[in-house]
């Protein structure tokens, strides 16, 4: 029997509703699998915690969760606390402190979900976006001088290292080896950003030459965004910098039917530190407490966690159960249905048991 210690951070808003839903599905998987168990410890770190304590998590927060096998996170951000405060006070320290440099987000249209793209089905939208998660445009280097005067100057430095750039591109090619469509597309903007993006392109092609049999291409981010809409079937694995990957994954979730489904894995591939699994969506203050939050983004993130912990068949079991439930018409309002968070969660759990029987 293998037991994993999971640090749960429900966070804000609907995070407190969907994390328990994801936990229920993980427990169902443990029941049907028989060889795995989960032990959970919950942490109240959130915007509410910030308003009470003046910080998003304790000073020794990373130490407290550092021995966990994985982190299961809901959503962070809520009115009353500036977004940059919540992000840089919790998510960024977790991602960087634990060297979770690969953010992996599947973009997959599931059966029963209608894409806003006309005449597109599940066979057309099925790829993965790999986002560099530790450096790039989201650096904390820069500053402001002469604030609140006509002479105010603001600088923001983008940080690209060879080590960071090469390892994320290499990760994308390794992932492409396992995919049906063995192709890697690089997001760039080297026709407008004169230093960092030409460097990114150079490293991309250096790495690509080592992976014979994997198709490689680079596209400018504006054209690539358009191709997500017009030719989503052309992609296998898409790799981008921190900013480009962030934007592309939200667009990917949208073309796959709803950002409520989008799942995300912030990985330390070497497993020297815990990885963090969270849905793409935010805290959705407008629907908090209504019981209609889509739990599938959190549930799918749990499936990614199972895969990372060494249980790929359990991952497939959860995703197949999600697909079957959606195809049966059990959906939350964001997908055009009338089911509640609890009803969707229960339906997925029941389907997992049926498929595993």
N, C-alpha and C positions, 0 to 999 in steps of 0.2 A: 504494500500500500504506500503510495507516494502522496505526501501532504505538502501543499504549497501555502505559504503565508502571503496573504493579499492585503495591502494597505488600501483602504477605501477612503476616497475623498469625494463625498457627494457634491460639495461646493455650493453653488447658488441656484436659485430658481428651480427649474424642472430637473436639475441635476439630482435634487433630493427625491425626486419621484422615479427617475429612470434608473438610477444606480441600484436601488432595491430590486427593481425589475430584472436588471442584468444579473444580480446576485442570485435571484430565484432560478434563472436559467442555468447558471453555473452549477448550482446545487442539483438540478435535474440531471445535468450531464454527469456529475459525480455519482449520482444514484444508478444511472444506467451503465456507466463505464465500469464501476466496481473497483478499479485500481487507482483511483485518484480522489483526493479529498482537499478541501480548501478550508483554511482557517483565516478569518477576517478580523481586522482591527480598523475601526472607523476613526477618522480625524475630522474635526469640525472646521477646518481651515476654509475660509470663504470671505466674501465681502462683509457679511455680518460679523465675522471674527475680527475683521479689520476695524470696523466701526467701534468695537468694544476694546480692542487691544492696540490699535494703531499700526498693525502690521498684518499681512495676510497669513503668515504662519510664524511659529516661534523661531527664535534665532537658531535653535538646534533642530529645526524641522527636518532637514535632510538626514541628519544623523538618526532621527527617530524612525524614519521609514527606509533607511539605507539597507537594512538586513532583510527587507521583504523580497519575495520572489517576483512580485509585480505590483504595480500601482493601478488601481481601477478608479478613474476620475470621471466625475459627472460634467459639470459646466461651471465656468468661473466668469463673474461679471454681473453687476446689478446696479440699477439706478442709485445714485448717492455716492458711488465710488468710481472715480475716473478709470477708464479702461486701461490706461497705461499703468496705473497703480496696481490693479488686480493682475494684469498680465505679468508685469515685471516683479511682482511680489510673490508669485506662486508658480505659474506655469514655466516661465523662463528659468528660474533657479532649478526646478526639477529637471527640465530638459538638458540644461548645461551642466549642472552639478553631477548628473548621472551619465553624462556623455551619450545622451539619446540623440545621436546625430542623424539617424535615418527616420524620417516621418513617412510612413507607408499608408496610403489611403486607396482602397479599392474603389473603382468607379464601375458599377455593375447594375444594369437594369434587371430587376428581378421580375419573374412572371407575376402577372396581376397588377403590376405598377405601370401607369401610363407616363411615358416620357413627354415633355412639352415639345420635343422634336417630332415633326410629322412623320408617320410611317416608319418609325424605328421600333424594333423589338429587342428582346434580350440578346439575340445573336449579334446585334449591331453595337451594343454598348457594354464592353467587358474588357477593361484595362486597369492598370495600376499607376498611380502617380507617386513617385518617390521624391520627397522634398528634403533638401539639406536643412538641418534643424538646429544647428549650433552657431552659425556665423552668417556671412553674407550681408544682406541689407539690414538685418535686425541686430546690428551691433550697438553697443552703448557708448560708442566713440563719437564725440562731437561736442557741441556746446552752443551757448547763446551769449552774446555781448551786446551792450547798449540796449538792454531790454526796455520796451515801452517808449522808445524814441524813434524819430524818423530814420536814425542810423542803425537800427537793430540789424544784427547779422546772426544767422543761424547756420550751423554746419552739421552735417550728418555723414559720418564716414562708413562706407561699406567695407567689410573685412572679408577677404578671400585668401585662404592659405592653400598652398599646394596639397598639404596633407588632408585638409578638410574637403577640398574639391575632388581630389582623386578618390578618396575613400567612398564618397557618396555616389560618384559615377560608377565606380567598380561594383558597389552594392547593386546598383540598377542593372548592370549587365549580368551579375550572378543571378539576380531574380529572374531576368528574362530567360535564362537557361531552363527554368522550371515551368515557364508559361507556354501555352499553346502557340501564341504568336511570338516568335523569338525576334523581337524588334525593340530597340531603344530609341526614343526620340528625345533630343536635348532641347530644352527651352533656353533661348538666348536673346540678347538684344545688342549684339556686337556692332550693329550699324549705327547705334546711337550712344552707347555707353562705352567709352573709348579704352578703358584699362581693364576693368574686372571681367567684362564679357568676352573680349578677345582671349583673355587668359583662360576663362572657363572653356571656350571652344578648343583651345590648344590641348588642354588636359583631356577633354572629352575624346578627341580623336586619337590621342596617345593611348588612352585606355581601350578605345574601340578596336585598335589594331591587334590587341591581345586576345580578342574574342571572335575568332573566325567562326562563321556560322550564325552569328547574331547580326541581323541587319541594323544599321545605324544611320540616323539622320539628325540634322539640327534645323530648328525652325525659330524664327523671330517670334517673340511672345505674342505680339498682336495677331500675326497670321496663325499661330498655333491656337490661340483662343477661338478664332473664327473656325478653324478646322475641327475643334471639339464639337461645334454645332453642325457643321456641314458634312464632316467625314469622320464621325467618332469610331467607325469600324476599322479605321486604318491604324489604330494605336494598339501597342502591346504593353510596354512600360514607358512612361514619360518621366524624365528626371529634370529637376529644376532647382534653382537657388531658393533660399528661404522665402523671399517675397514672391517670386514667380510660382513656386510650388503652393504657397498659401492661397493665392488667387485661383490657380487652376483647379485646386481640389474643391473649392466652393462651387466653381462653375461645373465641375464634374458631378458633384452631388445634385446640382439643379437639373442637369440633363438626365440624371438617373431617376428623376421623379420627385425627390424631396430631400432637402438638407437634413430632415429628420431621420433619414436612413443612413446617412454617411457615417462611416466608421474610420477610426484612426489609430495607428500604432506608432508611438514614439519609442524607437528601438535603440538599445545598446546591443548591436548584433553580437558582440563578443561575450555578452552576458556577464561582464565583470560588475555591472551595476543593474539594479532593477529597471525594467522598461515600463512605460506608462501607456495605458490604453484608455481612450476617451472618444466620445462621438464628436463629429465635426460641428454639430449645432451649438448654439449658445444657450444662455439660461432662460430665454423666452419669457420675460416678466409678464407679458400680456396673457399667458395661458396658465400661469402658476396656480395650482390649487383646483383647477377645473377637471383634472383627471383625464385629459385628452392628449397629453404629451406622447409623442411617438417613441416607444422604448426600443425600436429596432436598431437605431444607431448605437445605443449602449450595448444591446445584446450582440450585435455584430462585432463591436469592439472586444467584447468578452470572447467571441470566437477567435479573433486575432490573437488574443492572449493565450488561448488554449494551443493555438498553432505554435506560438513562440516558445511555450513551455514544453513542446515536444509531442503534442497530440493533434497532428493534422487531420486525422479521421474525425476527431471530436469537432474540430472547426467545420469540416464539411457537413457533419450531422446538423449542427446548429444552422448553418446557412441554408441547407436543404429544407429544414423545418420552417425557417422564415419564408422561403419561396413558396412552400406548399400552403402556408397560412394566408399569404397575400393572394395567391391564386384562387383560394376559396372565397375571397371577398372580405375577410376580416381585416379591416384597416382603420387607422385613426383618421380624424378629419383632414389632416394635411395631405392625405392621399385620396381624399374623396369619400372616405368611409364614415361610419358612425360608431365604431368600437372605441372603448376606453383603453387607457394604458393597461389596466388590469386584465381586460378581456384579451387583448393582443398577447400579453405576456403568458396568460394561462393557455391560450391556443398554441403558442410556440412550444411551451413545455409539454403539452399533451401530444403534439406532433413528434417531438423528439422521442418520447417514450414509444410511440407507435412505430417510428422508423427503426428504433433500436431493438424492438421486440423480435 
